[in-house]
Amino acid sequence: MKKTLIIISVFCVVFMPALAEWNQVPNNLQEPIVDLAATDTSELIALGASGNIFVSVDFGQTFQLTYDAGPNDRMNALYANSLLQYACGENGKIIEYNGSGWVESNTQTTNQLNDIHFSDNQFGFAVGELGTILKTEDGGNNWDTVNSPTNQWLTSVFVFDPNNVKIVGDGGLVIGTTNGGQTWDQTIIPGQPWLGSVWLNSPTNGWFSGTDGILYLMDEFGYSQYNTGTTNGIVSLNIPFPNYGHGVGDNGYITHWNGTTWDEIAGPTTDWLYAVTSAYNNDSKLNEVNVYSYACGENGTILASTDVVLGINTPAFPSKNVFLYPNPASENTFLSGLLEGEKAEVTIASVTGTNICSVHLEHPLHITLPLAGLADGTYLVSVKTDRGIFVEKLIIRH
């Protein structure tokens, strides 16, 4: 355990910017970065304006090309977590990283796709031009066209769970479903602003962003406008906890959500920022998390910030409701985060998806997972409960 803490403290000294500040990360990127996803605190997947896809495993300092886009297969958006990596773009193309390279999925459309998002490792949606909505229920192996209530340009989608999905687009359009896309409700925001990003903290609560620095709060009663005091467009939102998040946009604009207000942060650049993402870890015994936030933009810009967020009980995004400690581990690791009386199926798999072992659990709040029989390396621990599927990377070092 002491060794694990020493490793983390070294990272803090060498790589991390001061708490709550945003610093520019020197890197080797040579093109604008239009989308960014953190698969853990140090690994980033970046999408270039050319459609190329890059990966960094050193907090955004060095990127390697993993997908070299051709002239007719430019990607527009990506989604990535510790288990999945997907991108979507022109001509209806959706590609998946299978561990050794990017392979194309069958979408049965040639319409341009603008965004892609998953609620877990099975259920996902992609949206695009002419009101195009696609859905997968098998982890992206097959994509089906969903009946759409609009032919408007759709810009962003958030899949909270297999039933609850929100999509925003041109002309102030907001559409949502509570039954997985069988039926949709439709709202036009007054003034018909362009909406560029949507984030849900629950099926009925979330935020939309768009032009002129205006944010829109969604709750069970409808939508209300929040004026940030800027005229900069806010093109991307990331709100991993109800009391913590960021928005980024034009002219290097960064705004911070503290659970009550959005406050502008002085950033290190005037480059336009196109996306913001985050990952986090914690000591499961403390009511706090260490959040690593990243943003991307013009001229290969990568920005980074770290913060300690207090008062965290339930994350707004379900990927970190369970925790493994110590991690890295040698002989045993402990699983915490299950609720009393909750049933769970725990699976340990290789990074290529090969199942190594599975166990069904009931009741215990802290579970010991023996690791002596597993070789050194990186594994994926999947915990399936009624709340969803949670996936954690586990590093074994004997």
C-alpha positions as CSV (number, residue, x, y, z in Angstrom):
1,M,0.0,0.0,0.0
2,K,2.9,2.4,0.8
3,K,4.4,1.7,-2.6
4,T,1.1,2.7,-4.3
5,L,0.9,6.0,-2.4
6,I,4.5,6.8,-3.3
7,I,3.8,6.3,-7.0
8,I,0.8,8.6,-6.9
9,S,2.8,11.3,-5.0
10,V,5.5,11.3,-7.7
11,F,2.9,11.8,-10.4
12,C,1.6,14.8,-8.5
13,V,5.0,16.5,-8.4
14,V,6.0,15.8,-12.0
15,F,2.9,16.0,-14.0
16,M,0.0,17.8,-12.3
17,P,-0.8,21.5,-12.4
18,A,-1.7,23.4,-9.3
19,L,-5.1,22.7,-7.8
20,A,-8.0,24.4,-9.6
21,E,-5.7,26.0,-12.2
22,W,-5.6,25.2,-15.9
23,N,-2.2,24.8,-17.5
24,Q,-1.2,24.2,-21.0
25,V,0.4,20.8,-21.6
26,P,3.3,20.8,-24.1
27,N,2.8,18.0,-26.6
28,N,3.6,16.8,-30.0
29,L,0.2,17.3,-31.7
30,Q,0.3,19.1,-35.1
31,E,-3.4,19.8,-35.7
32,P,-6.5,21.1,-34.0
33,I,-8.0,18.6,-31.6
34,V,-11.8,18.6,-31.8
35,D,-12.7,15.9,-29.3
36,L,-11.0,14.4,-26.3
37,A,-11.9,11.5,-23.8
38,A,-10.1,10.5,-20.7
39,T,-10.2,6.7,-20.2
40,D,-8.4,7.1,-16.8
41,T,-6.5,9.8,-15.1
42,S,-3.4,9.6,-17.3
43,E,-4.7,8.1,-20.6
44,L,-6.3,10.4,-23.2
45,I,-7.9,9.6,-26.6
46,A,-7.7,12.6,-28.9
47,L,-9.5,13.3,-32.2
48,G,-7.9,15.6,-34.7
49,A,-9.6,17.9,-37.2
50,S,-8.4,15.7,-40.0
51,G,-10.2,12.7,-38.5
52,N,-7.0,11.2,-37.1
53,I,-7.1,9.6,-33.7
54,F,-4.3,9.7,-31.2
55,V,-3.6,8.2,-27.7
56,S,-1.5,9.5,-24.8
57,V,-0.7,7.6,-21.7
58,D,1.4,10.3,-20.0
59,F,-1.2,12.9,-19.1
60,G,-1.3,14.5,-22.6
61,Q,2.4,15.1,-23.1
62,T,3.0,12.6,-25.9
63,F,0.5,11.3,-28.4
64,Q,0.8,8.4,-30.8
65,L,-1.4,8.0,-34.0
66,T,-3.8,5.0,-33.8
67,Y,-6.1,5.9,-36.7
68,D,-5.0,7.5,-39.9
69,A,-8.1,8.9,-41.5
70,G,-8.6,8.9,-45.3
71,P,-10.2,11.6,-47.3
72,N,-13.7,10.1,-47.1
73,D,-13.7,8.8,-43.5
74,R,-13.1,11.8,-41.4
75,M,-14.3,11.3,-37.8
76,N,-16.3,14.1,-36.0
77,A,-16.6,12.8,-32.4
78,L,-15.5,10.0,-30.1
79,Y,-16.5,8.2,-27.0
80,A,-14.1,6.2,-24.8
81,N,-14.0,4.7,-21.4
82,S,-11.8,2.0,-19.8
83,L,-13.4,-0.7,-22.0
84,L,-14.8,1.0,-25.1
85,Q,-13.4,3.3,-27.8
86,Y,-15.7,4.5,-30.6
87,A,-15.6,7.3,-33.1
88,C,-18.2,8.5,-35.6
89,G,-18.1,10.8,-38.6
90,E,-18.7,11.3,-42.3
91,N,-20.7,8.9,-44.5
92,G,-22.4,7.2,-41.5
93,K,-19.1,5.7,-40.4
94,I,-18.6,4.3,-36.9
95,I,-15.3,2.7,-35.9
96,E,-14.3,0.7,-32.9
97,Y,-10.9,0.1,-31.4
98,N,-10.6,-3.6,-30.8
99,G,-7.2,-3.6,-29.0
100,S,-5.0,-3.8,-32.1
101,G,-6.7,-1.4,-34.5
102,W,-9.8,0.4,-35.5
103,V,-12.5,-1.6,-37.3
104,E,-15.7,-0.3,-39.0
105,S,-19.2,-1.1,-37.6
106,N,-22.3,-1.7,-39.7
107,T,-24.5,1.4,-39.6
108,Q,-26.7,1.1,-42.7
109,T,-26.6,4.9,-43.2
110,T,-24.5,7.3,-45.2
111,N,-25.6,10.4,-43.3
112,Q,-22.9,12.4,-41.4
113,L,-22.7,11.5,-37.7
114,N,-21.8,14.3,-35.2
115,D,-21.8,12.6,-31.8
116,I,-21.8,9.2,-30.1
117,H,-22.4,8.3,-26.4
118,F,-22.9,5.1,-24.3
119,S,-24.6,4.6,-21.0
120,D,-22.7,1.4,-20.3
121,N,-20.7,-1.1,-22.3
122,Q,-23.8,-2.3,-24.3
123,F,-26.2,0.6,-24.9
124,G,-25.2,3.6,-27.1
125,F,-26.6,6.2,-29.4
126,A,-25.1,8.2,-32.3
127,V,-26.7,11.3,-33.9
128,G,-26.1,13.4,-37.0
129,E,-27.5,15.3,-40.0
130,L,-31.1,15.2,-41.2
131,G,-32.2,14.0,-37.7
132,T,-30.3,10.8,-37.9
133,I,-30.4,8.7,-34.7
134,L,-28.7,5.3,-34.4
135,K,-28.8,2.9,-31.5
136,T,-26.8,-0.2,-30.4
137,E,-27.8,-2.7,-27.7
138,D,-24.8,-5.0,-28.2
139,G,-21.8,-2.9,-27.5
140,G,-21.6,-1.4,-30.9
141,N,-21.5,-4.6,-33.0
142,N,-24.7,-3.6,-34.7
143,W,-26.4,-0.2,-35.1
144,D,-30.1,0.2,-35.9
145,T,-31.8,3.3,-37.3
146,V,-34.2,4.8,-34.8
147,N,-37.4,6.6,-35.9
148,S,-36.6,10.3,-35.5
149,P,-39.1,13.1,-34.7
150,T,-37.0,15.7,-36.7
151,N,-34.9,16.2,-39.8
152,Q,-32.8,18.9,-38.0
153,W,-29.1,18.8,-37.6
154,L,-28.3,17.0,-34.3
155,T,-25.1,17.9,-32.5
156,S,-24.9,16.1,-29.2
157,V,-26.3,13.1,-27.4
158,F,-26.2,11.9,-23.8
159,V,-27.3,8.4,-22.8
160,F,-28.0,8.3,-19.1
161,D,-29.3,4.7,-19.2
162,P,-30.8,2.4,-21.8
163,N,-34.2,4.2,-21.5
164,N,-33.3,7.9,-20.8
165,V,-31.6,9.8,-23.6
166,K,-31.4,13.5,-24.5
167,I,-30.3,15.0,-27.8
168,V,-29.7,18.6,-28.8
169,G,-29.2,20.3,-32.1
170,D,-29.7,23.3,-34.4
171,G,-32.4,25.9,-33.8
172,G,-32.7,25.3,-30.1
173,L,-33.9,21.7,-30.6
174,V,-34.1,19.4,-27.6
175,I,-35.5,15.9,-28.0
176,G,-35.7,13.2,-25.3
177,T,-36.9,9.6,-24.8
178,T,-37.8,7.7,-21.6
179,N,-38.2,4.3,-23.4
180,G,-35.0,3.8,-25.3
181,G,-36.1,5.7,-28.5
182,Q,-39.5,4.1,-29.1
183,T,-41.1,7.6,-28.6
184,W,-39.6,11.1,-28.3
185,D,-40.7,14.4,-26.8
186,Q,-39.5,17.6,-28.5
187,T,-38.9,21.1,-27.2
188,I,-37.6,24.3,-29.0
189,I,-35.7,26.6,-26.7
190,P,-36.9,30.2,-27.1
191,G,-34.7,32.2,-29.5
192,Q,-33.8,28.9,-31.2
193,P,-30.1,29.1,-30.3
194,W,-27.6,26.6,-31.6
195,L,-27.0,24.0,-28.9
196,G,-23.7,22.2,-28.9
197,S,-23.5,20.0,-25.8
198,V,-25.8,18.1,-23.4
199,W,-25.1,16.5,-20.0
200,L,-27.4,14.6,-17.7
201,N,-26.9,14.1,-14.0
202,S,-30.1,12.1,-13.7
203,P,-32.9,11.2,-16.1
204,T,-34.7,14.5,-15.3
205,N,-31.8,16.9,-14.5
206,G,-29.0,18.2,-16.6
207,W,-27.5,21.1,-18.7
208,F,-27.4,22.2,-22.3
209,S,-25.0,24.7,-23.7
210,G,-24.6,26.7,-26.9
211,T,-24.1,30.2,-28.3
212,D,-23.6,33.5,-26.5
213,G,-22.5,31.9,-23.2
214,I,-26.0,30.9,-22.2
215,L,-26.5,27.6,-20.4
216,Y,-29.9,25.9,-19.9
217,L,-30.8,24.0,-16.8
218,M,-33.2,21.1,-17.2
219,D,-35.2,19.7,-14.3
220,E,-38.5,17.9,-13.8
221,F,-40.3,21.2,-14.4
222,G,-38.8,22.1,-17.8
223,Y,-35.9,24.3,-18.9
224,S,-34.5,27.6,-17.4
225,Q,-31.9,29.9,-18.8
226,Y,-28.6,30.6,-16.9
227,N,-26.6,33.6,-18.1
228,T,-22.9,33.1,-17.5
229,G,-22.0,36.8,-18.2
230,T,-20.0,36.0,-21.4
231,T,-20.8,36.1,-25.1
232,N,-18.4,33.2,-25.8
233,G,-20.1,30.1,-27.1
234,I,-19.9,27.1,-24.8
235,V,-19.4,24.1,-27.0
236,S,-18.7,21.3,-24.5
237,L,-19.8,20.3,-21.0
238,N,-18.3,17.8,-18.5
239,I,-20.1,17.5,-15.1
240,P,-19.0,14.3,-13.5
241,F,-20.5,15.2,-10.1
242,P,-23.6,17.2,-9.1
243,N,-21.3,19.8,-7.4
244,Y,-18.4,19.9,-9.9
245,G,-17.9,20.3,-13.6
246,H,-16.6,22.5,-16.5
247,G,-17.7,24.1,-19.7
248,V,-15.3,25.3,-22.5
249,G,-15.7,27.2,-25.7
250,D,-14.7,30.2,-27.8
251,N,-11.5,32.2,-27.2
252,G,-10.2,29.8,-24.6
253,Y,-13.2,30.3,-22.3
254,I,-13.5,28.0,-19.3
255,T,-16.3,28.1,-16.7
256,H,-16.6,26.0,-13.5
257,W,-19.7,24.6,-11.9
258,N,-19.6,24.4,-8.0
259,G,-23.1,23.0,-7.5
260,T,-24.6,26.4,-7.2
261,T,-23.1,28.8,-9.7
262,W,-21.0,28.8,-12.9
263,D,-17.9,30.9,-12.5
264,E,-15.4,31.9,-15.2
265,I,-11.8,30.6,-14.8
266,A,-8.8,32.5,-16.2
267,G,-7.4,30.1,-18.7
268,P,-3.8,30.0,-20.2
269,T,-4.9,30.4,-23.9
270,T,-7.2,32.3,-26.2
271,D,-7.3,29.3,-28.6
272,W,-10.8,28.1,-29.2
273,L,-11.6,25.1,-27.0
274,Y,-13.7,22.3,-28.5
275,A,-14.1,19.6,-25.8
276,V,-13.6,19.0,-22.1
277,T,-13.3,15.6,-20.3
278,S,-12.3,14.2,-16.9
279,A,-11.4,11.1,-14.9
280,Y,-11.0,10.7,-11.2
281,N,-9.9,8.4,-8.4
282,N,-10.3,8.4,-4.7
283,D,-9.6,6.8,-1.3
284,S,-12.8,4.8,-0.8
285,K,-12.6,5.6,2.9
286,L,-12.8,9.4,2.3
287,N,-15.7,11.5,1.0
288,E,-13.5,13.2,-1.6
289,V,-12.1,12.5,-5.1
290,N,-9.1,13.7,-7.1
291,V,-10.4,14.9,-10.4
292,Y,-8.2,15.2,-13.5
293,S,-9.8,17.5,-16.1
294,Y,-8.6,18.0,-19.7
295,A,-9.6,20.3,-22.5
296,C,-8.6,20.4,-26.2
297,G,-8.7,23.0,-29.0
298,E,-7.0,24.9,-31.8
299,N,-3.3,24.3,-32.7
300,G,-3.1,21.0,-30.9
301,T,-3.9,22.7,-27.6
302,I,-4.2,20.4,-24.5
303,L,-5.1,21.9,-21.2
304,A,-5.0,20.1,-17.8
305,S,-6.3,20.8,-14.3
306,T,-6.5,18.8,-11.1
307,D,-8.7,19.4,-8.2
308,V,-9.9,17.7,-4.9
309,V,-13.6,17.6,-4.8
310,L,-15.2,17.3,-1.3
311,G,-18.6,16.1,-0.2
312,I,-19.0,13.4,-2.9
313,N,-21.5,10.7,-2.1
314,T,-23.0,9.7,-5.4
315,P,-21.2,10.4,-8.7
316,A,-23.4,11.9,-11.4
317,F,-21.9,9.5,-13.9
318,P,-22.0,5.8,-13.0
319,S,-18.5,4.6,-14.0
320,K,-16.9,5.1,-10.6
321,N,-19.5,3.9,-8.1
322,V,-17.3,1.0,-7.1
323,F,-13.6,1.1,-6.3
324,L,-10.6,-1.3,-6.1
325,Y,-7.9,-0.7,-3.6
326,P,-4.9,-1.1,-3.5
327,N,-4.4,-0.6,-7.3
328,P,-1.8,-1.5,-8.4
329,A,-2.1,-4.7,-6.4
330,S,-0.2,-7.9,-5.9
331,E,-1.8,-10.7,-3.8
332,N,-5.3,-9.2,-3.1
333,T,-7.4,-6.2,-4.0
334,F,-10.6,-5.1,-2.2
335,L,-13.8,-4.1,-3.9
336,S,-15.9,-1.5,-2.2
337,G,-19.0,0.6,-3.1
338,L,-21.7,-2.1,-3.2
339,L,-24.8,-1.3,-1.2
340,E,-26.0,-3.4,1.7
341,G,-28.1,-6.3,0.4
342,E,-27.1,-5.6,-3.2
343,K,-26.4,-8.4,-5.6
344,A,-23.5,-8.2,-8.0
345,E,-21.7,-10.2,-10.7
346,V,-18.0,-9.5,-10.8
347,T,-15.9,-10.5,-13.8
348,I,-12.2,-10.1,-14.3
349,A,-11.2,-10.0,-18.0
350,S,-8.1,-9.3,-20.0
351,V,-7.8,-5.9,-21.8
352,T,-8.8,-7.8,-25.0
353,G,-12.1,-8.8,-23.4
354,T,-11.3,-12.5,-22.6
355,N,-13.1,-13.5,-19.4
356,I,-10.8,-15.0,-16.8
357,C,-13.1,-15.5,-13.9
358,S,-16.6,-14.5,-12.6
359,V,-18.3,-14.6,-9.2
360,H,-21.8,-13.8,-7.9
361,L,-21.9,-11.7,-4.7
362,E,-24.6,-10.8,-2.2
363,H,-24.6,-8.6,0.9
364,P,-20.9,-8.0,1.7
365,L,-19.9,-4.3,1.6
366,H,-16.2,-5.1,1.1
367,I,-15.0,-8.0,-0.9
368,T,-11.5,-9.5,-1.3
369,L,-10.5,-10.5,-4.7
370,P,-7.5,-13.0,-4.7
371,L,-4.9,-12.2,-7.4
372,A,-2.1,-14.7,-6.8
373,G,-2.9,-16.8,-9.8
374,L,-2.9,-13.9,-12.3
375,A,0.1,-12.8,-14.2
376,D,1.4,-9.2,-14.1
377,G,-0.4,-6.9,-16.3
378,T,-3.6,-4.8,-16.8
379,Y,-7.0,-6.3,-16.3
380,L,-10.6,-5.0,-16.5
381,V,-12.9,-5.7,-13.5
382,S,-16.6,-5.4,-14.4
383,V,-19.2,-5.2,-11.6
384,K,-22.8,-5.6,-12.8
385,T,-25.6,-4.6,-10.4
386,D,-29.2,-3.3,-10.8
387,R,-27.6,0.2,-10.8
388,G,-25.6,-0.5,-14.0
389,I,-22.3,-1.9,-15.1
390,F,-19.2,-0.4,-13.5
391,V,-15.7,-1.1,-15.0
392,E,-12.4,-0.4,-13.4
393,K,-8.8,-1.0,-14.6
394,L,-6.7,-3.2,-12.3
395,I,-2.9,-3.4,-12.5
396,I,-1.3,-6.4,-11.1
397,R,2.4,-6.3,-10.0
398,H,3.7,-9.3,-8.0
